[in-house]
Structures are given as structure tokens and as C-alpha cells.
Amino acid sequence: MEQLSERLLQAVGSDRPFAGIEATTEYIPAGADKVFPPTFPTTSEEEPVYLFEERRIDGEDTRVVVLDQVPSQANRVEAALLRARDEGRIDLPLFELTAQASDGIPVRLTSLEFPHRFADAYLRDAQLDGAKFDQSEPGRRLRSVTPADLSPLFELSPESLLFGSWDSHRKGRGVKVARSYSSSIIGLAPKEGRRKSGRMDPLNLTGEAKADGDSWEFAVPGEKKGPKKEGSKLSERGHGNIAPNPAHGGVAITGARRHGWISLAGLDNMRFGKASPEACVLARATLAALALAGDRLAFAAPSLWLRSGCDLVRTRHEVALIAPGGPEPVEINAEQAIEAFTELRERTAQAGLVMSTDTIALTPQKNLAKAIDYALTRAEPGEAE
């Protein structure tokens, strides 16, 4: 899409007239006025489990509840990009770690899912063709990244440039890359609800259980001898009624808003070593197009599911280039953004900065393989920190 490509090149050029690209969406809850935000640990029963804040909305101080934070939104964009790549809609570089647990079920984890992106421990503890990843050619390329030369990330891990990354697990330079794309969703005028949570057993099973690992033996109440042990109640084995207990009850909201931002100043700060000025501008435009493609893939649908009990229906959305004189709306969908990204990526390659489209197949090193197998086949529910 030539028009969008040229506008993005203008947006990231040396005389850029825009501050950033903004994506805004308004929602209402699906089916009711109540939604369930993410919960957070508390130190007392009086402390709310949800994150409430005071924000300036339309010039007014407004109480809001956070429905989805920046890191979670980035993960949703990465998931949308991975799905589009798997479907053949977009070409991107990918590290793909595969293993098979002892139960025979295969495991797949990709660089669009690694928590710390190019600096992730899954990459560090993987191997490529039998060698430790850090000692492989792509591993050494990623370890060579500096603020003055981000070209290895453009080549192998462009998501690290858009969503941020920090090489905090290794000694030495510890390169930090600030995010250039951010998005979050808030609920307006929240009123916290209450509910009682329990479980009804259709047969109302009662009794006790003599537990031994995954096996158990039924016992009539009062017949068991000795002290009660964990797992001695039928409810702990997944049977019987559980009386209703207080539980977080969601919040009623008047609506929700998402604000997405692609920082052109952030892209402008990116350096690509000895690449020509033309290649650097093209690379920044390519990254802007990729961010737009991910944003549209993740958030352009008529509705958005954040989690159980938090389904939102879109009522309005807009993408705009933000200039000092005001916003300039841009009509753009996911396919148009992908088309612009593809064109710009190819032009950047012709100028000397190549973004790979390969899948690099990895396997876990021995100890990582053991940890993966234990987590998937033998770890107790809730055992993870």
C-alpha cells in the first residue's frame, strides 16, 4: 500500500511532522454493565483486589479501574502476530523451541511468547544443532546488540524493538531496549461488586478420603483413625459441596477505553550501526508498520475478550497521526498495515538492512528439558511461584 508506506516514511523522517500514531477505542461491556478486571495480591481484606486509579478523562478527574495493562496488551499483540504468521498472512523471523514431555504431548514455545523476548532465559537455555544457543551464530548476533547498533534485533527479533526488552539474565552489558509501542485499557466510573462463590455437587457426596497421591480411598465420616491429613476431605478431591464464600465480585462500569501509542520519538532514537541513513529511515518505517499491523490484528475486531467475565463490545475506534496542530485520522485495517509492512521490509532489505523471515528451530538443553517436563507432567497445581 504505497500511500500508507509513504506516510510512514514521512512520519519517521528527519523532518518528521508527527509526534506519534494513536489508536483509540471505546467499548461497552457485553451483555451487562459488570466486568472482571485482573486481580492483584493484597495485604488485608479491606484492600481492593483490583487496581483503581484517578485519571484525567476528557478534562475531568475520573476514577477508573485498570482492565488491561501495557505488558498484557503487548502480549496480546504478539499473540495476534504469531497467529497471523502461522496462518501465512505475515512473514516474520521466529525462534521456535519444541520439546516433547514424558506424557507424549508436544510443546511449542516461540519468540513471540518468550517473556523477555530476545533476552529470555528460554533462549539462553536452548540449543541449536546441538550447541548452546548463545554460542550459535544467531545467539552471538543477539549478544552483540548495543544501543548504537540494534540491527541484530531488527534482523532476528523486531518485537524486542517494539515492545521493549532487557538482557538482565546475563553478565556484562545488559542491554535495555525501551518500548516504542504501548497500549492499555481502563474501565470508567467503576463500582466494585460483591459475590459469594461456592460449588454444588449434583449428588451431594459426603464422606472422607484416604489420599495417596493421585489415588484415594473412600471412608465413612468418623471411621478414619489418626490426625486428618491434607486431601482428607472429598472437596479436596474435587467432590462434594463447597459452601459459598466471599469472592471478588467484579466492577460495574459505564464503558471502557483503550489507548494505543506508537512513539515516533522512540523509533527515532533507534540506531542501526553502519547502516546508511536511508536504510535507517526505512527500518523505522518498517517497525511502525509492524506495530500498526499488530495493533490492528489484535484490536480492530468488533469485540475484545480479555478474560472470563471481561468481554467488551466496540462502539468507536480511530487511528490517527498526531501532529502539534491536532490528529490526522487514518483509515487502516490489518491487511493494509501488513501490506505496507511487507513493502517497507523489502525496501529496507534492498537498502542493506535485512529482516529475516526464517524459523530457527531450537530444542531445550538437558536441564531446561527436565524443568519443562516436570512442570507439565508432575508439578502440583499452584506449585509454581
GURO-186769 format. One record per residue (C-alpha): z, y, x. Coordinates in steps of 0.2 Angstrom, whole numbers, plus 5000, padded with zeros to 4 digits. Layout:
# GURO-186769
+------+------+------+
:   zz :   yy :   xx :
+------+------+------+
:    Z :    Y :    X :
...
+------+------+------+
END
This chain:
# GURO-186769
+------+------+------+
:   zz :   yy :   xx :
+------+------+------+
: 5000 : 5000 : 5000 :
: 4993 : 5014 : 5010 :
: 5001 : 5029 : 5001 :
: 5019 : 5022 : 5002 :
: 5016 : 5017 : 5021 :
: 5011 : 5035 : 5025 :
: 5025 : 5042 : 5016 :
: 5037 : 5031 : 5025 :
: 5029 : 5036 : 5042 :
: 5031 : 5054 : 5037 :
: 5049 : 5051 : 5032 :
: 5054 : 5044 : 5049 :
: 5043 : 5055 : 5060 :
: 5049 : 5068 : 5072 :
: 5047 : 5082 : 5059 :
: 5054 : 5071 : 5045 :
: 5057 : 5082 : 5029 :
: 5069 : 5070 : 5021 :
: 5087 : 5065 : 5023 :
: 5086 : 5048 : 5016 :
: 5080 : 5036 : 5002 :
: 5091 : 5035 : 4987 :
: 5091 : 5021 : 4974 :
: 5102 : 5024 : 4959 :
: 5105 : 5013 : 4944 :
: 5116 : 5014 : 4929 :
: 5122 : 4999 : 4919 :
: 5132 : 4994 : 4904 :
: 5142 : 4978 : 4903 :
: 5133 : 4963 : 4895 :
: 5140 : 4959 : 4878 :
: 5156 : 4968 : 4879 :
: 5165 : 4983 : 4887 :
: 5175 : 4972 : 4899 :
: 5170 : 4966 : 4917 :
: 5180 : 4957 : 4930 :
: 5180 : 4966 : 4947 :
: 5183 : 4957 : 4964 :
: 5202 : 4954 : 4966 :
: 5212 : 4958 : 4982 :
: 5229 : 4951 : 4988 :
: 5244 : 4961 : 4983 :
: 5262 : 4963 : 4989 :
: 5270 : 4965 : 4972 :
: 5267 : 4960 : 4954 :
: 5266 : 4979 : 4950 :
: 5252 : 4982 : 4962 :
: 5234 : 4980 : 4954 :
: 5223 : 4966 : 4960 :
: 5208 : 4977 : 4958 :
: 5203 : 4992 : 4969 :
: 5204 : 5008 : 4959 :
: 5199 : 5025 : 4967 :
: 5196 : 5043 : 4962 :
: 5178 : 5048 : 4964 :
: 5168 : 5064 : 4961 :
: 5156 : 5059 : 4947 :
: 5144 : 5072 : 4940 :
: 5155 : 5086 : 4947 :
: 5171 : 5079 : 4939 :
: 5186 : 5070 : 4947 :
: 5184 : 5052 : 4939 :
: 5195 : 5036 : 4940 :
: 5184 : 5022 : 4945 :
: 5185 : 5003 : 4949 :
: 5175 : 4996 : 4963 :
: 5164 : 4982 : 4956 :
: 5155 : 4978 : 4972 :
: 5157 : 4985 : 4990 :
: 5145 : 4988 : 5004 :
: 5146 : 4972 : 5013 :
: 5144 : 4962 : 4997 :
: 5129 : 4972 : 4992 :
: 5121 : 4969 : 5009 :
: 5124 : 4950 : 5007 :
: 5115 : 4951 : 4990 :
: 5100 : 4960 : 4998 :
: 5100 : 4947 : 5012 :
: 5100 : 4933 : 4999 :
: 5086 : 4941 : 4990 :
: 5076 : 4942 : 5006 :
: 5079 : 4924 : 5010 :
: 5074 : 4918 : 4993 :
: 5058 : 4929 : 4994 :
: 5054 : 4921 : 5012 :
: 5057 : 4904 : 5005 :
: 5045 : 4907 : 4991 :
: 5032 : 4914 : 5003 :
: 5032 : 4931 : 4997 :
: 5038 : 4940 : 5013 :
: 5036 : 4935 : 5032 :
: 5052 : 4937 : 5042 :
: 5060 : 4930 : 5058 :
: 5073 : 4917 : 5054 :
: 5086 : 4907 : 5063 :
: 5089 : 4891 : 5054 :
: 5104 : 4880 : 5058 :
: 5103 : 4862 : 5050 :
: 5115 : 4848 : 5051 :
: 5120 : 4833 : 5040 :
: 5138 : 4829 : 5035 :
: 5145 : 4812 : 5036 :
: 5143 : 4810 : 5017 :
: 5124 : 4811 : 5020 :
: 5121 : 4828 : 5012 :
: 5111 : 4840 : 5022 :
: 5117 : 4858 : 5027 :
: 5107 : 4873 : 5030 :
: 5113 : 4890 : 5036 :
: 5101 : 4904 : 5041 :
: 5102 : 4921 : 5050 :
: 5101 : 4929 : 5033 :
: 5118 : 4921 : 5029 :
: 5127 : 4922 : 5045 :
: 5142 : 4934 : 5043 :
: 5140 : 4943 : 5059 :
: 5121 : 4942 : 5060 :
: 5114 : 4942 : 5077 :
: 5131 : 4941 : 5085 :
: 5138 : 4927 : 5074 :
: 5148 : 4913 : 5080 :
: 5136 : 4900 : 5071 :
: 5123 : 4906 : 5083 :
: 5134 : 4906 : 5098 :
: 5139 : 4888 : 5095 :
: 5122 : 4882 : 5090 :
: 5109 : 4873 : 5102 :
: 5091 : 4875 : 5104 :
: 5081 : 4860 : 5110 :
: 5097 : 4853 : 5117 :
: 5103 : 4869 : 5126 :
: 5116 : 4881 : 5121 :
: 5109 : 4894 : 5111 :
: 5115 : 4909 : 5122 :
: 5106 : 4900 : 5137 :
: 5089 : 4898 : 5127 :
: 5076 : 4911 : 5128 :
: 5079 : 4919 : 5111 :
: 5098 : 4919 : 5115 :
: 5095 : 4928 : 5131 :
: 5084 : 4940 : 5122 :
: 5098 : 4944 : 5109 :
: 5111 : 4945 : 5123 :
: 5100 : 4959 : 5132 :
: 5102 : 4971 : 5117 :
: 5108 : 4988 : 5122 :
: 5109 : 5005 : 5112 :
: 5094 : 5011 : 5122 :
: 5084 : 4995 : 5118 :
: 5086 : 4987 : 5101 :
: 5068 : 4979 : 5102 :
: 5075 : 4961 : 5103 :
: 5084 : 4964 : 5086 :
: 5068 : 4971 : 5079 :
: 5059 : 4956 : 5085 :
: 5071 : 4942 : 5080 :
: 5085 : 4949 : 5068 :
: 5079 : 4965 : 5059 :
: 5093 : 4963 : 5046 :
: 5105 : 4967 : 5060 :
: 5097 : 4984 : 5062 :
: 5098 : 4987 : 5043 :
: 5115 : 4980 : 5038 :
: 5125 : 4983 : 5054 :
: 5132 : 4970 : 5067 :
: 5144 : 4970 : 5081 :
: 5144 : 4957 : 5095 :
: 5163 : 4956 : 5095 :
: 5165 : 4937 : 5100 :
: 5158 : 4938 : 5117 :
: 5165 : 4947 : 5133 :
: 5155 : 4961 : 5140 :
: 5145 : 4975 : 5132 :
: 5150 : 4971 : 5114 :
: 5135 : 4980 : 5106 :
: 5138 : 4988 : 5089 :
: 5124 : 4992 : 5078 :
: 5128 : 5004 : 5063 :
: 5121 : 5000 : 5046 :
: 5107 : 5011 : 5040 :
: 5106 : 5003 : 5023 :
: 5121 : 5004 : 5011 :
: 5124 : 5001 : 4993 :
: 5139 : 4999 : 4981 :
: 5143 : 4998 : 4963 :
: 5158 : 5006 : 4953 :
: 5164 : 5005 : 4935 :
: 5168 : 5021 : 4926 :
: 5184 : 5026 : 4917 :
: 5192 : 5009 : 4919 :
: 5206 : 5002 : 4908 :
: 5215 : 4987 : 4915 :
: 5216 : 4972 : 4903 :
: 5228 : 4958 : 4902 :
: 5226 : 4939 : 4898 :
: 5235 : 4923 : 4898 :
: 5227 : 4909 : 4907 :
: 5230 : 4890 : 4904 :
: 5221 : 4874 : 4901 :
: 5221 : 4862 : 4886 :
: 5219 : 4843 : 4889 :
: 5209 : 4836 : 4874 :
: 5220 : 4820 : 4874 :
: 5236 : 4830 : 4879 :
: 5240 : 4817 : 4893 :
: 5258 : 4817 : 4899 :
: 5267 : 4807 : 4912 :
: 5269 : 4807 : 4931 :
: 5258 : 4802 : 4945 :
: 5262 : 4792 : 4961 :
: 5249 : 4800 : 4973 :
: 5242 : 4793 : 4989 :
: 5228 : 4804 : 4995 :
: 5213 : 4803 : 4983 :
: 5222 : 4788 : 4974 :
: 5236 : 4789 : 4961 :
: 5246 : 4778 : 4950 :
: 5252 : 4782 : 4933 :
: 5271 : 4782 : 4929 :
: 5280 : 4785 : 4913 :
: 5291 : 4800 : 4914 :
: 5308 : 4796 : 4921 :
: 5303 : 4780 : 4929 :
: 5299 : 4786 : 4946 :
: 5313 : 4785 : 4959 :
: 5317 : 4797 : 4973 :
: 5313 : 4815 : 4975 :
: 5297 : 4822 : 4967 :
: 5283 : 4825 : 4979 :
: 5268 : 4836 : 4979 :
: 5255 : 4828 : 4967 :
: 5268 : 4820 : 4956 :
: 5263 : 4830 : 4940 :
: 5247 : 4825 : 4931 :
: 5242 : 4843 : 4930 :
: 5241 : 4842 : 4949 :
: 5229 : 4828 : 4947 :
: 5218 : 4838 : 4935 :
: 5225 : 4830 : 4919 :
: 5237 : 4836 : 4905 :
: 5240 : 4854 : 4898 :
: 5244 : 4869 : 4908 :
: 5254 : 4882 : 4898 :
: 5247 : 4899 : 4898 :
: 5252 : 4910 : 4912 :
: 5249 : 4929 : 4916 :
: 5232 : 4931 : 4925 :
: 5222 : 4946 : 4929 :
: 5213 : 4952 : 4914 :
: 5198 : 4962 : 4919 :
: 5194 : 4980 : 4915 :
: 5186 : 4989 : 4901 :
: 5173 : 5002 : 4907 :
: 5161 : 5014 : 4899 :
: 5147 : 5010 : 4911 :
: 5143 : 5006 : 4929 :
: 5134 : 5015 : 4943 :
: 5125 : 5009 : 4959 :
: 5121 : 5020 : 4973 :
: 5110 : 5014 : 4987 :
: 5105 : 5024 : 5003 :
: 5093 : 5021 : 5017 :
: 5099 : 5033 : 5031 :
: 5084 : 5041 : 5039 :
: 5095 : 5049 : 5052 :
: 5102 : 5031 : 5056 :
: 5084 : 5025 : 5058 :
: 5081 : 5040 : 5069 :
: 5095 : 5035 : 5081 :
: 5087 : 5018 : 5085 :
: 5079 : 5016 : 5102 :
: 5067 : 5003 : 5107 :
: 5067 : 5003 : 5126 :
: 5050 : 5007 : 5134 :
: 5040 : 5006 : 5118 :
: 5028 : 5021 : 5115 :
: 5033 : 5035 : 5103 :
: 5020 : 5029 : 5091 :
: 5027 : 5011 : 5091 :
: 5045 : 5018 : 5088 :
: 5040 : 5028 : 5073 :
: 5030 : 5013 : 5066 :
: 5046 : 5002 : 5069 :
: 5057 : 5014 : 5060 :
: 5045 : 5015 : 5045 :
: 5044 : 4996 : 5045 :
: 5063 : 4995 : 5044 :
: 5063 : 5007 : 5030 :
: 5050 : 4997 : 5020 :
: 5060 : 4981 : 5023 :
: 5076 : 4990 : 5017 :
: 5066 : 4995 : 5001 :
: 5059 : 4978 : 4999 :
: 5076 : 4970 : 5000 :
: 5084 : 4983 : 4988 :
: 5070 : 4981 : 4975 :
: 5071 : 4962 : 4976 :
: 5090 : 4962 : 4974 :
: 5092 : 4976 : 4961 :
: 5076 : 4980 : 4951 :
: 5079 : 4967 : 4938 :
: 5084 : 4972 : 4920 :
: 5101 : 4964 : 4923 :
: 5113 : 4960 : 4938 :
: 5125 : 4946 : 4939 :
: 5139 : 4950 : 4951 :
: 5152 : 4936 : 4947 :
: 5158 : 4926 : 4932 :
: 5163 : 4939 : 4919 :
: 5154 : 4953 : 4928 :
: 5136 : 4953 : 4920 :
: 5128 : 4971 : 4920 :
: 5113 : 4977 : 4910 :
: 5102 : 4991 : 4917 :
: 5100 : 5006 : 4907 :
: 5092 : 5018 : 4920 :
: 5086 : 5017 : 4938 :
: 5077 : 5028 : 4951 :
: 5071 : 5028 : 4969 :
: 5069 : 5045 : 4977 :
: 5066 : 5053 : 4994 :
: 5080 : 5065 : 4996 :
: 5075 : 5082 : 5003 :
: 5085 : 5098 : 5006 :
: 5076 : 5105 : 4991 :
: 5080 : 5090 : 4979 :
: 5075 : 5072 : 4976 :
: 5057 : 5067 : 4975 :
: 5056 : 5051 : 4964 :
: 5045 : 5037 : 4970 :
: 5038 : 5023 : 4958 :
: 5040 : 5007 : 4968 :
: 5043 : 4989 : 4964 :
: 5047 : 4974 : 4976 :
: 5029 : 4969 : 4978 :
: 5023 : 4986 : 4983 :
: 5038 : 4988 : 4995 :
: 5033 : 4971 : 5003 :
: 5015 : 4976 : 5004 :
: 5020 : 4992 : 5013 :
: 5032 : 4982 : 5025 :
: 5018 : 4969 : 5029 :
: 5006 : 4983 : 5033 :
: 5018 : 4993 : 5044 :
: 5024 : 4977 : 5053 :
: 5006 : 4973 : 5058 :
: 5003 : 4991 : 5064 :
: 5019 : 4991 : 5074 :
: 5013 : 4975 : 5082 :
: 4997 : 4982 : 5087 :
: 5006 : 4997 : 5095 :
: 5016 : 4984 : 5106 :
: 5032 : 4980 : 5096 :
: 5031 : 4963 : 5088 :
: 5042 : 4957 : 5074 :
: 5042 : 4938 : 5074 :
: 5038 : 4928 : 5058 :
: 5044 : 4912 : 5066 :
: 5058 : 4900 : 5060 :
: 5068 : 4895 : 5075 :
: 5076 : 4878 : 5071 :
: 5094 : 4876 : 5078 :
: 5107 : 4862 : 5077 :
: 5126 : 4864 : 5079 :
: 5134 : 4860 : 5096 :
: 5146 : 4845 : 5095 :
: 5162 : 4854 : 5091 :
: 5154 : 4865 : 5078 :
: 5146 : 4849 : 5070 :
: 5163 : 4842 : 5069 :
: 5170 : 4858 : 5061 :
: 5156 : 4858 : 5048 :
: 5159 : 4840 : 5044 :
: 5177 : 4842 : 5041 :
: 5175 : 4857 : 5031 :
: 5163 : 4849 : 5019 :
: 5170 : 4832 : 5018 :
: 5188 : 4831 : 5022 :
: 5197 : 4848 : 5020 :
: 5209 : 4850 : 5006 :
: 5205 : 4863 : 4993 :
: 5212 : 4880 : 4998 :
: 5215 : 4874 : 5016 :
: 5204 : 4887 : 5024 :
: 5212 : 4903 : 5030 :
+------+------+------+
END
